Amino acid sequence: MEVSTDECQNVVLLRKDMGLSHREFFASLATLAREVPCRVSDSGAIVEYDSGEIHIALGPESQRQLGLMKLPRTWVSLEFRNLSKAQRALFLERFDLAFHRGGG
């Protein structure tokens, strides 16, 4: 996970290395979209959350090889706009729960 901050713009960027395909990402995002307004596109989504937004962008699909096993892999960028550290933490808690295998 990588984090960068631009305090002047009140923007925080978080990159996550996630073990899923784009299809699996959008299936899990549907769980989250039941709770918060989302505008979904082919390359990600914009989530309205509290006083701000989270812009989610998917990187290209790839694979992680573990011995003979190949697993899906996608870098996911979350750009938090106008959200406090506490708001970001609460959103990430819910985001991570929605993306655990088995859903949230």
HUURLIN-V280138 format. One record per residue. N is the residue number from 0. RES is the residue in one letter. PHI is phi in degrees with one decimal (none if undefined). PSI is psi in degrees with one decimal (999 if undefined). Layout:
N_RES_PHI_PSI, N_RES_PHI_PSI
This chain:
0_M_none_134.3, 1_E_-121.9_140.5, 2_V_-130.6_135.9, 3_S_-136.0_151.9, 4_T_-131.0_140.4, 5_D_-124.7_89.4, 6_E_-62.9_-30.3, 7_C_-62.6_-38.5, 8_Q_-93.8_-5.5, 9_N_55.2_48.3, 10_V_-124.3_132.0, 11_V_-124.3_129.3, 12_L_-108.5_129.5, 13_L_-124.8_130.6, 14_R_-113.4_130.8, 15_K_-120.0_135.6, 16_D_-91.4_104.9, 17_M_-111.1_141.0, 18_G_-88.7_67.5, 19_L_-155.9_161.4, 20_S_-88.5_171.7, 21_H_-61.8_-40.6, 22_R_-59.4_-45.0, 23_E_-66.1_-35.9, 24_F_-60.0_-50.5, 25_F_-67.2_-31.6, 26_A_-65.2_-42.2, 27_S_-72.5_-33.9, 28_L_-61.8_-32.0, 29_A_-58.5_-35.0, 30_T_-61.9_-47.1, 31_L_-67.1_-36.6, 32_A_-66.7_-16.6, 33_R_-72.3_-18.8, 34_E_-107.9_-29.2, 35_V_-133.9_146.0, 36_P_-63.7_130.8, 37_C_-131.5_139.2, 38_R_-111.1_112.4, 39_V_-99.5_139.9, 40_S_-129.1_178.0, 41_D_-63.8_-26.3, 42_S_-106.6_5.9, 43_G_156.3_-143.1, 44_A_-162.6_160.7, 45_I_-118.8_123.5, 46_V_-108.9_127.5, 47_E_-87.9_125.1, 48_Y_-142.8_122.8, 49_D_47.8_-121.0, 50_S_-93.3_4.6, 51_G_-139.4_-157.8, 52_E_-139.6_156.9, 53_I_-123.3_120.5, 54_H_-96.7_117.7, 55_I_-107.6_125.3, 56_A_-125.6_135.5, 57_L_-94.9_135.0, 58_G_-81.7_179.7, 59_P_-66.2_149.6, 60_E_-71.2_142.2, 61_S_-145.1_-169.2, 62_Q_-132.3_148.8, 63_R_-109.6_126.7, 64_Q_-102.1_124.9, 65_L_-122.7_97.2, 66_G_63.6_-122.9, 67_L_-88.2_-9.0, 68_M_-90.8_136.5, 69_K_-115.1_129.1, 70_L_-119.1_147.0, 71_P_-67.1_153.4, 72_R_-149.5_133.0, 73_T_-142.6_130.8, 74_W_-80.6_130.3, 75_V_-120.4_126.4, 76_S_-102.7_131.0, 77_L_-117.4_117.2, 78_E_-106.9_108.5, 79_F_-87.2_127.0, 80_R_-120.2_124.2, 81_N_59.3_40.3, 82_L_-124.4_137.1, 83_S_-72.0_169.1, 84_K_-59.5_-40.9, 85_A_-65.8_-41.9, 86_Q_-64.2_-41.2, 87_R_-62.4_-42.3, 88_A_-63.6_-42.7, 89_L_-64.5_-42.3, 90_F_-63.9_-45.7, 91_L_-62.4_-35.2, 92_E_-59.6_-47.2, 93_R_-69.9_-39.8, 94_F_-59.7_-50.1, 95_D_-61.2_-39.1, 96_L_-63.6_-41.9, 97_A_-65.5_-27.8, 98_F_-99.1_1.1, 99_H_-69.1_145.9, 100_R_-58.5_133.0, 101_G_100.1_-9.8, 102_G_77.9_-175.5, 103_G_-138.0_999
